[in-house]
Amino acid sequence: MMPPYRFFIAAIVSLVLITFLAVDSLPAEEIDLGQIVIGSWRSPVLTDEVADDVAIVTADQIDRSPGHNTAELLQYVPGIDIEPRQGLGQPTSVSIQGSDSRQVRVMVDGIPFNKQSSGQVNLSQFPITNVRRIEVIKGPVSSIWGSGLGGVINIVTKEAPPEAETLNNVTASFAEFRTRRLESEFSGLIGRHTGFYLFNGLTETGVKANKDDVREKKSFAKFTYNVNDIQELTAAFGYSGAEVNSGIFPDGSWQAQPYRTHYGKIGWECINEDMRTNVELKHSRQQVITRTFLTPHDQEPFWESDTGDFLYQVSVYAAVYPRPDDMLIMGADWDWDILKSDMYLQQVKSVQQQALYYNYIWGLDLCDINCGLRYDYNSEFGRQFSPSLGAIYRLQTIPQTKLRVGISRAFTAPPLLWKYNENPLLGIISNPELGPEKALVYEAGLESRINPQLWLKLSLYRADVTDAISWAENESGELFQKNFEKFRRQGTGLQMKCTLSPQLTLFTSGAFNDIEDRGTRQTVRGGGKPRQSFDIGIEYEHMPGLDIVLKGYYDRWNQLPSAEPNDRKMLFDARITRKMKNITLFLNIFNLANSSYWADIFFPVKERYFEGGIRVAW
């Protein structure tokens, strides 16, 4: 079998050759690379105005992807790496540019979900049916959002439809492994001023093995009220809950891990010609129970934990426009986090955080300059200043081409549990001296449409992380989290997209990450950080309403030998969709090549399976 990196190089060369051979046979496309709005800068801006490495997953891409939840969808996005798990609904982790999962800030409509128990977010708990788009900033976001030196993922949910339109549909699908999924969406207007959107979903699945099944319930509701032409009130509430069983591990043990997540926000927004003002009250409550059984026949767990994360946040910001092409965004955040655990903590712990921030976009004819500054105070980890400076330059000599550079200081505050966890049963001790990780990050990139058919994007980054956190061991063999002197993360990514005809599009990408302990000069392993990743795919519209999509992804995880990784192969998924007037039929094929694959031998992915479904709209 051809090694993946050679396969990637061959795909790149083939795309370039095919594109230049086909260039005379296709009409030119007038596509502005910057006309995509991103709200993860707090106030909506065009991607052409920001120096960040941005990726947007649109509603059309979501609809044409075979994934069931946000984790499965993001594994197809170049530069985002989702550590695989064995089945639908199983918890997973995310990495951006070789970062740890806890260094990636995950939000739904701006509501933070990184837990004080682990710093991580289980992306599989978020459905994609109620998602309008997903905004991803690859790289530091501390001057905007505070803690988050790896990047940010903001899941933007659907709105009530405009005017008198309605969106009503029901989706049902059935798959192997006793899998069934039922979902519904309803939206419309109540009177002249109130709009609503409602979503409900149920998923049940279980594979051939014993103790391996998932039952999920998810719901979401959003209401908007137009006070007048410039003011709007919004209320949104969501719930995700599941009974999750891990399946039998190689050592004969297994876990039951039910979770319950409630979240919501209430917001007021005022928009006029000179200013956009926003005030939001946000809340999330996440509860996870973990029960570990030593054998499949045990009636009582060997040990059990019940952990709860609670977040309350108030956010205020205003965007003003000093000049027609300039924008100043300024605001403040107040956070109160509470952590409860009957296993890992002796008493309830809480942390308060306050922040002030300013970000400015200075628009020139060919260049936009971004500068930002944020001050964070954390009652457990002290003060942090996060300045940033970046520029994006649009070349005149090469149309639709832009260069970007940036330098910033970023940080990630560790979760409370890592500072106070004392668990002799697991051989873990606390470290009250644990502090935040800090990084100086350099970024550069090029994005261009070389000709009407070929688009490419090159990204480079380097992050010098001081006080980087990793596991350490004392003389007694007990484990604890420790700040190390310095880690260095650096790498590059390349994406290419080729439009061979109005019906056929090819795309491929590759990324390389190197993480090194600067003290020992050794590669840092484990923690769900990939060293190499590749993506390749085909989108084909055979006829109006009939789409065929094939997506392949490869991640070489930088795992420890004890994980016995079997990951040097590509996984392929496919989706066939047939859209008619009010009915949509679809067929998903997962793990098309039926590969045996795992980053950790305890968590193999499923063998090949098929899913067929129907959506009826009215």
LINKAMO-V478364 format. One line per field, one symbol per residue. ss: DSSP state (H for helix, E for strand, - for the rest). phi: phi as a letter, one per 30 degrees, with the letter a starting at -180 (. if undefined). psi: psi as a letter, one per 20 degrees, with the letter a starting at -180 (. if undefined). Layout:
BEGIN
ss: ???
phi: ???
psi: ???
END
This chain:
BEGIN
ss: ---HHHHHHHHHHHHHHHHHHHHHH-----------EE------EEHHH---EEEEE-HHHHH-----EHHHHH-----EEE-----------EEE----HHHEEEEE--EE----------HHH-E---EEEEEEEE---HHHH-----EEEEEEE-----------EEEEEEE---EEEEEEEEEEEE---EEEEEEEEEEEEE------EEEEEEEEEEEEEE----EEEEEEEEEEEEEEE--------EEE--EEEEEEEEEEEEE---EEEEEEEEEEEEEEEEEEE---------EEEEEEEEEEEEEEEEEE------EEEEEEEEEEEEEEE-------EEEEEEEEEEEEEEE---EEEEEEEEEEEE---EEEEEEEEEEEEE------EEEEEEEEEEEE---HHHHH--EHHH-E--------EEEEEEEEEEEEEEE--EEEEEEEEEEEEE--EEEEE-----EEEEE--EEEEEEEEEEEEEE----EEEEEEEEEEEEEE----EE------EEEEEEEEEEEEEE--EEEEEEEEEEEE---HHH--E----EEEEEEEEE---EEEEEEEE-------E----------EEEEEEEEE-
phi: .deedddddddddddddddddcddcbddccbddcdbdbcdcicebdddccdddcbccddddddccddcbddddddcceicbcddbdaeidebbbbbhidddddcdcbchiddbddddbicbddddcdcdccdabcbcdjdbddccieldclbbcccddcdddhcdbbbabbbbbbdihcbbbbbbbalcciccccbbbbbbbbbaacdddhbabbcbbbabbbbbddadbbbcbbbbbbbbacbcdiddedjdabcbdbbbcaaabbbbbbbdcacbbbbcbabbbbbccbccdbdcdccddabbbbbcbbbbcbbbbcbbdbeccbccbabbbbbcbbbadccbdadcbbcbbabbbbbccccdcbbccbbabccbcdcbicbcbdbbabbbcdddbehbbcbbabacbabdddeeddcdbbeecicbdbdddbddbbcccbaabbacebecccbbcbbbbbccchdcadbbdddidcadbdcdacbcalbbbbbbbcdaecbbcbaaabbbbcbdddcicddciiicdcbbbbaabbbcdaejccbbbbbbbbcddddeddhdbbcaccbbbbcbbccebbbcbbcbchedhddbadbedbddddebcbcabbcca
psi: ppqhhhggghggggggggghhihiiqqqpnpoiilpppijjgqprqhiiqjqoqpporhghghjqiqhrhghgiiippippopqrirpiqqrrqppljrqhiioppqokioqjpqihiirpnhiiprihjpgrpppooaqjhigicomihaqoooorqrqqqcjqqopqpppqqrrklpqppqqppraqobiipqqppqqqpppqpahrqknqpoqppqqpppqoogahiqpppppqqppqqopphrprhjirrqpmqqppprrqpqppppahiqppppqpqqqopppppppphriiphqqgqqqoppppppqpppqpprnhrhjqpppqaqqpqopppppigiqhrpqqpqpqqqqpppoopagiqpppqqppppppihjbqppnqqprqppophhoqlpqqqqqpqprrppqqhhhhiponhhjkprrnijprqqqqpppqqrppqngriippqpppqqpoooqkqprqrpahjjqqqpqorgpqppqaqqpqqppohrihppqqqrqqpppppoigikqpprrjloqgqqqqqrpppnhrpioqppppqqppoplqqhhilqmjmrqppqqpppopagjppqqppoqlhjlqopqhphimqrqrpqqpqrqppq.
END
